[in-house]
Amino acid sequence: RFFENCKKKVPGKKGFPRFQKNCRSVEYKQSGWKLSPDKKSITFSDKKGIGKLKLKGTWDLWRFDKKQIKRVRIVHRADGYYVQFCVSVDIKEELEPTGTAIGLDVGLKDFYTDSAGKTESNPRFYRTGEKRLKFYQRRVSRKKKGSSNRRKAVNRLGRQHLKISRQREEHAKRLARCVIRSNDLVAYEDLRVKNLVKNHCLAKSINDAGWYQFRKWMEYFGQKFGKVTVAVNPAYTSQNCSNCGEEVKKSLSTRTHTCKCGCQLDRDHNAAINILKRALGTVGHTGTWIVKDLNALGDLASTLPGSDLVEQAESLNKESPRL
């Protein structure tokens, strides 16, 4: 692979070949496994030697028929092993229209600012737990390489990282669900986080915010509840005036938008209004729904791509039951 990367001129560093690491998951489709009648255990009949495993936390597994289970996956996390069941269900839920549309501008000081001027605080889970992470990292560094004590210290560090990751994911999920249920249309920027983290001064804070996870859950709940989600081009949303459209150049340190027309708003509030206006005028976009046109009453006419989705144990990040 090292020589292939050199010939193909793959960008980035070309390290020496490495041995393949132990796999942290194994996946089965509709064969190679069998659930017990009471669904308290699962038996794997392939030649990997896994055999029969007892399941803990199967309180929601009884609701699904075996034909609905499309895949079974064994996953190794820092705090143990999990069995994930991928279930095919119709998850579309109809909600009463709220008649509201909202634009969201994500940031670092506040998690987002909406087009009404309301803000959601940024929890900063990594920054909050960073002191604890450093403590466990120092404990790992003091242990002898290859020793059982070092392996235990690495596992403890991994569990702390896993806790922060789950906190961030749960926050994004709960917030996205609330936003989608409260609005008929949600507009946000089509950000390329991979490019944003190239700024090493802000990379840690951007990764800690979890903008992409928030967007992923909004699009998921948009399909589930039949709401419109629109990702717009982020260019000049902070620079253009939301009142007159004039470009007002400003640096990141300038937090107030002031225009000649007399419009004076918080920088993020101004951007959120521009995002919403851009979404309402968008025909082809990246999002859950496709906005086709505005009817005579000014309401959005839209089409849903599909309602049959695959639900993995009722929640995308729900890992149950535990072995």
Residue pairs with C-beta under 8 A, 6 or more apart in sequence:
1 17
2 14
2 15
2 16
2 17
5 14
6 14
24 75
24 76
25 73
25 74
25 75
25 76
26 48
26 73
26 74
27 71
27 72
27 73
27 74
28 44
28 46
28 71
28 72
28 73
29 70
29 71
30 69
30 70
30 71
32 44
32 45
32 46
33 42
33 43
33 44
33 45
33 72
34 42
34 43
34 45
35 41
35 42
35 66
36 42
36 43
39 55
39 58
39 61
39 62
40 54
40 55
40 58
41 52
41 53
41 54
41 55
42 52
42 53
42 55
42 72
42 83
43 51
43 52
43 53
44 50
44 51
44 52
44 53
50 74
53 83
53 323
54 323
55 61
55 83
55 321
55 322
55 323
56 321
56 322
56 323
57 320
57 321
57 322
58 320
58 321
60 313
60 314
60 320
61 85
61 321
64 85
64 87
64 89
68 87
68 88
68 89
69 85
69 86
69 87
70 86
70 87
70 88
70 310
71 85
71 86
72 83
72 84
72 85
72 86
73 83
73 84
73 86
74 81
74 82
74 83
74 84
74 323
75 81
75 82
75 83
75 84
75 319
77 162
77 319
78 155
78 158
78 159
78 161
78 162
79 159
79 162
80 322
80 323
81 322
81 323
82 319
82 320
82 321
82 322
82 323
83 321
83 322
83 323
84 312
84 313
84 319
85 312
85 313
86 310
86 311
86 312
86 313
87 310
87 311
87 312
87 313
87 314
88 308
88 310
88 311
89 309
89 310
89 311
90 307
90 308
90 309
91 223
91 224
91 307
91 309
91 311
92 223
92 224
92 225
92 226
92 304
92 307
93 224
93 225
93 226
94 225
94 226
95 181
95 225
95 226
95 227
97 184
98 182
98 183
98 184
99 184
100 182
100 183
100 184
100 185
101 183
101 184
101 185
101 186
101 187
101 276
101 279
101 280
102 114
102 115
102 116
102 179
102 182
102 183
102 185
102 186
102 187
102 276
103 114
103 115
103 187
103 188
103 272
103 273
103 274
103 275
103 276
103 277
103 279
104 112
104 113
104 114
104 115
104 179
104 186
104 187
104 188
104 272
104 275
105 112
105 113
105 114
105 188
105 189
105 237
105 238
105 268
105 269
105 271
105 272
105 275
106 112
106 188
106 189
106 191
106 209
106 211
106 214
107 113
107 122
107 268
108 122
108 202
108 205
108 206
108 209
109 122
110 119
110 120
110 121
110 122
110 268
111 119
111 120
111 121
111 122
111 123
111 175
111 209
111 214
112 119
112 120
112 214
112 272
113 119
113 120
113 266
113 268
113 269
113 271
113 272
114 272
115 269
115 272
115 273
115 275
115 276
117 265
117 266
117 269
119 268
120 175
122 209
123 167
123 168
123 171
124 205
124 208
124 209
125 164
125 167
125 168
125 171
125 208
126 133
126 164
126 168
126 204
126 207
126 208
127 205
127 208
129 160
129 163
129 164
132 160
133 157
133 160
133 161
133 164
136 153
136 156
136 157
136 160
137 157
139 153
139 156
139 157
140 150
140 153
140 154
140 157
143 149
143 150
143 153
144 150
166 317
168 208
168 210
168 213
169 210
169 213
169 317
170 317
171 210
172 210
172 213
172 214
172 216
172 217
173 217
173 315
173 316
173 317
175 214
175 217
176 214
176 217
176 218
176 220
176 221
177 217
177 221
179 186
179 218
180 186
180 218
180 221
180 222
180 225
180 227
180 229
181 221
181 225
181 227
183 227
184 227
184 228
184 300
185 227
185 228
185 229
185 230
185 279
185 280
185 300
186 218
186 222
186 227
186 228
186 229
186 230
187 229
187 230
187 231
187 232
187 275
187 276
187 278
187 279
187 280
188 215
188 218
188 229
188 230
188 231
188 232
188 275
189 231
189 232
189 233
189 234
189 237
189 275
190 231
190 232
190 233
190 234
190 286
191 211
191 212
191 215
191 234
193 206
193 211
193 212
196 202
196 206
197 203
197 206
197 207
199 206
215 231
217 316
218 229
218 288
219 229
219 287
219 288
220 316
221 227
222 228
222 229
222 287
222 288
222 289
223 288
223 304
223 305
223 306
223 307
223 309
224 309
226 304
227 288
227 289
228 287
228 288
228 289
228 291
228 300
228 302
229 287
229 288
229 289
230 279
230 282
230 285
230 287
230 289
230 291
231 285
231 286
231 287
232 275
232 278
232 279
232 282
232 285
233 278
236 247
236 274
237 271
237 274
237 275
237 278
238 250
238 257
238 267
238 268
238 270
238 271
238 274
239 247
239 248
239 249
239 250
240 246
240 247
240 248
240 274
241 247
241 248
241 257
241 259
241 261
241 263
241 270
242 257
242 263
242 265
242 270
242 273
242 274
242 277
243 259
243 261
243 262
243 263
244 259
244 260
244 261
244 263
246 259
246 260
246 261
248 257
248 258
248 259
250 257
250 267
254 267
255 266
255 267
256 264
256 265
256 266
256 267
257 263
257 264
257 265
257 266
257 267
257 269
257 270
258 264
263 270
265 273
279 285
279 291
280 294
280 300
282 291
283 291
283 292
283 293
284 290
285 291
288 305
289 302
289 303
289 304
289 305
290 302
290 303
290 305
291 300
291 301
291 302
292 301
292 302
292 303
293 301
294 300
294 301
295 301
312 318
313 319
313 320
